[in-house]
Amino acid sequence: MNIAPNILNAVNEWLTPTFDNDTQAAVKELMTTSPKELEESFYKNLEFGTGGMRGVMGVGNNRINKYTLGKNTQGLSDYLHEVFPNQPLKVVIAYDCRHNSNTLAKVVADVFSANGIHVYLFSDLRPTPELSFALKHLGCQCGIVLTASHNPPEYNGYKVYWEDGGQIVPPQDAAIINVIENLSYDKIKFNANESLIEYIDTEIDKAFIKSSIDNASFNTPAEAKDNLHVVFTSLHGTSIKSIPDTLAQAGYKNVHIVPEQAIPDGDFPTVKSPNPEEPEALTMALALADKTNSDIVVGTDPDCDRLGVAVRNNDGKMILLNGNQTMILMTSFLLKQWKKAGKINGKQFVGSTIVSTPMMMELATSYGVECKVGLTGFKWIAKMIKDFPELEFIGGGEESFGFMVGDAVRDKDAVAATLLICEVAAQAKAAGSSVYNELLQLYVENGFYKEYLVSLTKKGMEGLQEINQMMIDLRQNPLKEISGQRVIMVEDYQSSIALNLLSGEESTMDIPKSNVLIYYTEDGSKICARPSGTEPKIKFYISVNAELDSVSNFDAAESYLDEKIQNIIAGMQLK
């Protein structure tokens, strides 16, 4: 077998006594039976992306295992001692329903404790947003959650949070990565100091649920709550630990849980993908909604940071909302409630991202509130809160089905967001309206923005090269025209340059660098190209818009925008 030198060096390292016998045996097995898998397992180190580090579980430096997570944790321990010298250090660790999450979480706890760091370890699986909450609640400097969000069952991952409750961001992430990369595997301290590991559970749960209710409840009358029928599914994930109790304590009695999906299971047996962004994932919930004549469906991903929502249209049929629509609905509701309470005085903001709907800007402007826009990922919205302490954060989200209510949790949070969308639905129904009608009215008031995501999967080394080449082509030979519309502006977030193609004028963008390109056309359309930071995909985010003079003309306007989207897809050959 012909193995590249860099791969061979990595393989040989994993055959030394630093690694246990089972690991060495697994590497030897790959060498003899699966040379392609061997290459994939060792050709690079797993990297931190927008959502931390995710990968397939197995042996090798490009896989999730006790050694790659141990190395990360050892490097992080060294960094914590460096940044917080002579201070008692505390970290909190949570994990989801993934295979091996509990054992890998214990490995991480062992390494921290072996480095003299006090560890709070959840005694069972918990939602990711509860980790962010617990970090601040317990006064920790750092938090870790073992999760791979909605990735396939063979994946797991490792997300790092800092003392503000948000995920790590530049330049801190680079500093931590530098420490990790300069660390050899034989420096990992695996021998736990059990006296430094403290298990936590119900006390934190109670505080988290109370905080969720405090942040996401807005004086909805008990009768309105009683009249709302909700279907909820945890899609075999961690939200079953928090959302039913949160809704019950908030006063929602008519909550129907999909029983077949209520038991946490890392195989996700009833769905192809446990991702509420995928319509198929909510099939069973939609069936239960029709059976119970429910008003709204909510489904969450395995680590409970994203939520998918379905509501009834004016024909009584359940329709799935996309992430931009739920974000607009919840943001509008929050702004309305804050205005009603007299809390808007020009010192508030909402947060969004460069790939999300531009309608967020229109909505914020209509309430005299600033809309701050950052790179993809909630760590950037959390950073906004830290960077602008003089401003109050109302809420914010991104297109990928995530939302954050207030700043108690500094990450996307499907617990508070589920309660919030139920508040929206209950109050709308009580007023003789519906979530669907509220959305259409927002389009009339702010312009009808419609978004569409094209996600192309390119797996392995060859796929990575193909994705890289696509971005190179789009950069070096920018499109001058898309579907008959002139491109007037190209924003390159890697070079921080915005180029006006009509005037040739360049301007510098004051935003962290990222491998993202955005094209703007003369009719107001926006197309963003971005390789995923956590999955083998390149994503194209398309946004088009039109005026909507009345709700009665919605269908015609939507057909017009759908055609525009399909023309862009065809024009850019994205199928």
Summary of the structure (lengths in Angstrom):
residues: 575
radius of gyration: 23.9
end to end distance: 36.6
largest distance: 71.9
contacts: 2074
relative contact order: 0.09
helix: 42%
strand: 22%
